[in-house]
Amino acid sequence: MPFKTHKMLLALSVGIVGIMLTANSALAIPANCAQRAEMVEKLKIRFGESRQSIGLTPGGQALELFADLENGTWTILLTLPNGTSCMMASGHDYQAVKQPAGQDV
């Protein structure tokens, strides 16, 4: 392969890799993340959801379940130690279930 063609292919390959890396880094910051207070306010105003339960992960992150008991919408929010919260999942038909400890589903 002539040197000029080889050089052009190399430049094209570097350009494609650069575009892919840029796209991946843009995807690494989810659009459904914000400061916790902002996320909680949005869940309250837009969906009528309030916190129903909370737990801590081994990494010190807060995992919270928000739900509207009247219309059944729910959202799982994960809050990092720096205060950034991300919506991990959401849905409908939420039901609060009280089940005695040790009893299988």
Secondary structure by P-SEA (a helix, b strand, c coil): ccaaaaaaaaaaaaaaaaaaaaaaaaaccccccccaaaaaaaaaaccccccccccccccbbbbbbbbccccbbbbbbbbcccccccccccccbbbbbbbcccccc
